[in-house]
């Protein structure tokens, strides 16, 4: 895995994903701070952020430092990218300075261009199409909670966005059954669905995309949602809320269709009383804070294995 890009989880095998999850467990529960602090000694990681961030920014920066490396936070407008320098030229230059790039961008095509022109690893910290680092954290949180992945059912209710696309890929890779409920016109990216169906055939799991939230949630072990208005879609806010609420809101009533021991997950930030009600996200079945913490541990594992 050393030196590999992470542009989408589809590029990684089931075994490689498990390698990341097991490394996460080791770094979280077994390695001492002294041991961990030598893993990235002498390494420099550029963190390019075109979009705002809390969890991704802080978890990666702290992860690099805890592993003994140095993180450079580079806002898009701080770089010459903000004045028209091409992504390719920026990648060529950073390739000479640092050991890896973590990039949070609007367009997946920008990440792919970075990967073409830089020899160092490029890690997708979120794009318009995929959010693989979030899903590694989600899979680890589920494994931590259940002690297994294969055969569980995850229901995703809401917008077919980058998180949904990557959940389809990640769950299907490791044998988690996934059922996605989205309104017509807000389905996940078709290529992600195609990949998930092929992955599921190989893993012996199930993939379903429906417009019916109750069908998706029925007997689910994990109920997952995300904002209805992703960054850059603020102009669509009123229309999206009209389409999604109340049918696709995760509330106590919808939760009642899940398995009795089901848990609630959300990648955050959450918009209470929009995609999820306060009594669910702050309730006893919510594991969102464990999930948020695990962004740090999976980031450390990913950096340790790639760099």
C-alpha positions as CSV (number, residue, x, y, z in Angstrom):
1,X,0.0,0.0,0.0
2,X,3.0,2.3,0.4
3,X,3.0,5.1,-2.1
4,X,-0.6,4.5,-3.2
5,X,-3.1,7.3,-4.0
6,X,-6.5,7.2,-2.4
7,X,-8.9,8.8,-4.8
8,X,-11.8,6.4,-4.3
9,X,-12.2,3.2,-2.2
10,X,-12.9,1.3,-5.5
11,X,-9.1,1.4,-6.1
12,X,-8.6,-0.7,-2.9
13,X,-9.3,-4.4,-2.4
14,X,-11.3,-5.8,0.4
15,X,-8.0,-7.0,2.0
16,X,-6.4,-3.6,1.7
17,X,-9.5,-2.0,3.4
18,X,-9.2,-4.5,6.2
19,X,-5.5,-3.8,6.5
20,X,-6.4,-0.1,7.2
21,X,-9.1,-1.0,9.7
22,X,-6.7,-3.4,11.6
23,X,-4.0,-0.7,11.6
24,X,-6.5,1.7,13.0
25,X,-7.2,-0.7,15.8
26,X,-3.5,-1.1,16.5
27,X,-2.8,2.6,16.6
28,X,-5.9,3.4,18.7
29,X,-5.6,0.6,21.3
30,X,-2.2,-1.1,21.2
31,X,0.6,1.3,20.1
32,X,2.1,3.7,22.7
33,X,2.4,7.4,21.8
34,X,6.2,7.0,21.8
35,X,6.0,4.2,19.2
36,X,3.5,6.1,17.0
37,X,5.5,9.3,17.1
38,X,8.3,7.7,15.0
39,X,6.1,6.5,12.1
40,X,6.2,9.7,10.0
41,X,9.4,11.2,11.4
42,X,10.9,13.5,8.8
43,X,7.8,13.4,6.6
44,X,5.9,16.5,5.4
45,X,2.3,16.4,4.4
46,X,0.6,19.2,2.4
47,X,-3.0,19.7,3.2
48,X,-4.8,21.6,0.4
49,X,-8.3,22.7,1.4
50,X,-10.7,24.4,-1.1
51,X,-13.7,23.7,1.1
52,X,-14.3,24.5,4.8
53,X,-13.7,21.7,7.2
54,X,-13.7,20.8,10.9
55,X,-13.2,17.0,11.3
56,X,-11.1,16.4,8.2
57,X,-8.8,19.3,8.8
58,X,-8.3,18.7,12.5
59,X,-8.1,14.9,12.4
60,X,-5.5,14.9,9.6
61,X,-3.4,17.7,11.1
62,X,-3.4,16.0,14.5
63,X,-2.8,12.6,12.9
64,X,0.3,13.8,11.1
65,X,1.7,15.4,14.3
66,X,1.0,12.4,16.5
67,X,2.8,10.2,14.0
68,X,5.9,12.5,14.2
69,X,5.4,14.3,10.8
70,X,4.7,17.9,9.9
71,X,1.5,19.1,8.3
72,X,1.2,22.2,6.2
73,X,-2.3,23.6,5.9
74,X,-2.7,25.3,2.5
75,X,-5.9,27.1,1.8
76,X,-6.8,27.2,-1.9
77,X,-6.6,31.0,-1.9
78,X,-3.3,31.0,-0.1
79,X,-1.8,29.1,-3.0
80,X,-1.3,30.4,-6.6
81,X,-4.2,28.1,-7.4
82,X,-6.4,30.9,-6.2
83,X,-4.8,33.2,-8.9
84,X,-5.0,30.8,-11.8
85,X,-2.0,28.4,-11.5
86,X,-3.0,25.1,-12.9
87,X,-3.6,22.1,-10.6
88,X,-1.0,20.2,-12.7
89,X,1.7,22.8,-12.1
90,X,0.9,23.0,-8.4
91,X,1.2,19.2,-8.1
92,X,4.5,19.2,-10.0
93,X,5.9,21.7,-7.5
94,X,4.6,20.2,-4.3
95,X,5.9,16.8,-5.5
96,X,9.4,18.3,-5.1
97,X,8.7,19.6,-1.6
98,X,6.5,17.2,0.4
99,X,5.9,13.5,0.9
100,X,2.2,13.4,0.4
101,X,-0.9,15.6,-0.4
102,X,-4.2,15.5,1.4
103,X,-6.7,17.5,-0.7
104,X,-10.3,18.6,0.0
105,X,-11.7,19.9,-3.3
106,X,-14.9,20.7,-5.2
107,X,-14.1,18.6,-8.2
108,X,-12.9,14.9,-8.3
109,X,-11.2,15.8,-11.6
110,X,-8.8,18.1,-9.7
111,X,-7.6,15.1,-7.6
112,X,-7.2,13.0,-10.6
113,X,-5.1,15.7,-12.2
114,X,-2.9,16.0,-9.1
115,X,-2.4,12.2,-9.2
116,X,-1.3,12.3,-12.8
117,X,1.3,15.0,-12.3
118,X,2.7,14.1,-8.8
119,X,4.6,11.0,-7.9
120,X,3.8,11.3,-4.2
121,X,0.5,9.9,-2.8
122,X,-2.7,11.9,-3.2
123,X,-5.4,11.4,-0.5
124,X,-9.0,12.4,-1.3
125,X,-10.2,14.3,1.8
126,X,-13.5,14.9,0.0
127,X,-14.6,15.8,-3.5
128,X,-17.9,16.3,-5.2
129,X,-18.2,12.6,-5.9
130,X,-16.4,10.7,-3.1
131,X,-15.4,10.9,0.6
132,X,-13.3,7.7,1.1
133,X,-11.7,8.8,4.4
134,X,-15.1,9.2,6.0
135,X,-16.2,5.7,5.0
136,X,-13.0,4.1,6.4
137,X,-13.9,5.8,9.7
138,X,-17.5,4.6,9.4
139,X,-16.5,1.0,8.7
140,X,-14.1,1.0,11.6
141,X,-16.8,2.4,13.9
142,X,-19.2,-0.3,12.8
143,X,-16.6,-3.0,13.3
144,X,-15.8,-1.5,16.7
145,X,-19.4,-1.6,17.7
146,X,-20.5,-5.0,16.3
147,X,-17.2,-6.9,16.1
148,X,-17.9,-7.8,12.5
149,X,-18.9,-6.3,9.2
150,X,-20.1,-9.0,6.9
151,X,-23.8,-9.6,6.9
152,X,-24.8,-6.4,8.7
153,X,-27.3,-4.1,7.0
154,X,-26.7,-0.3,6.7
155,X,-29.5,1.9,5.6
156,X,-28.6,5.3,4.1
157,X,-31.5,7.8,3.9
158,X,-31.2,11.2,2.2
159,X,-29.3,12.8,-0.6
160,X,-27.3,10.5,-3.0
161,X,-24.1,12.6,-2.4
162,X,-20.4,11.9,-2.1
163,X,-20.8,10.2,1.3
164,X,-23.6,8.0,-0.1
165,X,-21.4,7.1,-3.1
166,X,-18.5,6.1,-1.0
167,X,-20.7,4.1,1.5
168,X,-22.0,2.1,-1.5
169,X,-18.4,1.3,-2.5
170,X,-17.0,0.7,0.9
171,X,-19.9,-1.4,2.3
172,X,-20.1,-3.6,-0.8
173,X,-16.3,-4.2,-0.7
174,X,-16.4,-5.7,2.8
175,X,-19.8,-7.5,2.7
176,X,-22.0,-5.1,4.4
177,X,-25.5,-5.1,2.9
178,X,-26.5,-1.5,2.0
179,X,-29.9,-0.1,1.2
180,X,-30.1,3.5,0.0
181,X,-33.3,5.6,0.0
182,X,-33.2,8.8,-2.1
183,X,-35.9,10.9,-3.8
184,X,-36.1,10.7,-7.6
185,X,-33.6,13.1,-9.0
186,X,-31.3,12.8,-6.1
187,X,-29.9,9.3,-6.6
188,X,-26.3,8.4,-6.0
189,X,-23.7,8.6,-8.8
190,X,-24.5,5.9,-11.3
191,X,-20.9,4.7,-11.6
192,X,-20.7,4.2,-7.8
193,X,-23.9,2.1,-7.9
194,X,-22.4,0.0,-10.7
195,X,-19.2,-0.6,-8.8
196,X,-21.2,-1.4,-5.7
197,X,-23.3,-4.0,-7.5
198,X,-20.2,-5.7,-8.9
199,X,-18.5,-5.6,-5.5
200,X,-21.5,-7.1,-3.9
201,X,-21.6,-10.0,-6.4
202,X,-18.0,-10.8,-5.4
203,X,-18.6,-10.4,-1.6
204,X,-22.0,-12.1,-1.5
205,X,-23.8,-9.1,-0.1
206,X,-26.8,-7.0,-1.2
207,X,-27.1,-3.5,-2.7
208,X,-30.4,-1.7,-3.1
209,X,-31.4,1.8,-4.2
210,X,-35.0,2.8,-3.6
211,X,-37.2,5.8,-3.1
212,X,-38.8,4.2,0.0
213,X,-37.1,5.1,3.3
214,X,-39.2,2.5,5.3
215,X,-38.1,-0.2,2.9
216,X,-34.5,0.8,3.2
217,X,-34.5,1.0,7.0
218,X,-36.4,-2.3,7.6
219,X,-34.3,-4.4,10.0
220,X,-31.2,-2.3,9.4
221,X,-28.4,-2.5,12.0
222,X,-27.1,1.0,11.1
223,X,-29.2,4.0,10.1
224,X,-27.1,6.7,8.4
225,X,-27.9,10.1,7.0
226,X,-26.1,13.3,5.9
227,X,-27.1,16.9,5.2
228,X,-29.6,17.5,2.5
229,X,-27.7,20.6,1.4
230,X,-24.0,19.9,0.7
231,X,-21.4,22.6,0.3
232,X,-21.9,24.5,-2.9
233,X,-25.7,23.7,-3.1
234,X,-26.9,26.5,-0.8
235,X,-28.9,28.1,-3.6
236,X,-31.0,24.9,-3.8
237,X,-31.8,24.9,0.0
238,X,-35.6,25.7,-0.1
239,X,-36.3,23.3,-3.0
240,X,-34.2,20.5,-1.4
241,X,-35.9,20.9,2.0
242,X,-39.3,20.7,0.3
243,X,-38.3,17.5,-1.5
244,X,-36.7,15.7,1.5
245,X,-38.8,16.7,4.5
246,X,-40.6,15.0,6.1
247,X,-40.3,11.8,4.1
248,X,-36.5,11.4,4.3
249,X,-36.0,12.8,7.7
250,X,-34.5,10.4,10.2
251,X,-36.7,10.6,13.3
252,X,-38.0,8.3,16.0
253,X,-40.8,7.0,13.8
254,X,-38.5,6.0,11.0
255,X,-36.0,4.5,13.4
256,X,-38.8,2.2,14.6
257,X,-38.5,0.2,11.4
258,X,-34.8,-0.7,12.1
259,X,-33.5,-3.6,14.1
260,X,-34.0,-3.3,17.8
261,X,-30.3,-2.8,18.5
262,X,-29.7,-0.5,15.6
263,X,-27.4,2.5,15.9
264,X,-27.5,6.0,14.3
265,X,-24.6,7.4,12.3
266,X,-23.9,10.8,10.7
267,X,-20.7,12.1,9.2
268,X,-21.4,15.6,10.5
269,X,-21.9,18.5,10.5
270,X,-25.6,17.8,11.3
271,X,-28.5,20.2,10.7
272,X,-30.9,19.2,13.5
273,X,-34.6,19.0,12.6
274,X,-33.7,18.8,8.9
275,X,-32.1,15.4,8.0
276,X,-32.2,14.2,11.6
277,X,-34.2,15.1,14.7
278,X,-32.4,16.1,17.9
279,X,-33.9,13.2,19.9
280,X,-32.2,10.7,17.5
281,X,-28.7,12.3,17.1
282,X,-28.5,13.1,20.8
283,X,-30.3,9.9,21.8
284,X,-28.9,6.6,23.3
285,X,-28.6,4.9,19.9
286,X,-26.4,7.6,18.4
287,X,-22.7,6.7,17.9
288,X,-21.8,9.9,16.0
289,X,-19.3,11.1,18.5
290,X,-17.4,7.8,18.5
291,X,-17.6,8.0,14.7
292,X,-16.2,11.6,14.7
293,X,-13.3,10.5,17.1
294,X,-12.4,7.7,14.8
295,X,-11.7,10.1,11.9
296,X,-8.4,10.7,13.8
297,X,-7.5,7.1,14.2
298,X,-8.3,6.0,10.6
299,X,-6.4,9.1,9.3
300,X,-3.4,7.9,11.3
301,X,-3.7,4.4,9.9
302,X,-4.0,5.6,6.4
303,X,-1.0,7.9,6.6
304,X,1.1,5.2,8.3
305,X,0.4,2.7,5.6
306,X,0.7,5.0,2.6
307,X,3.6,7.2,3.7
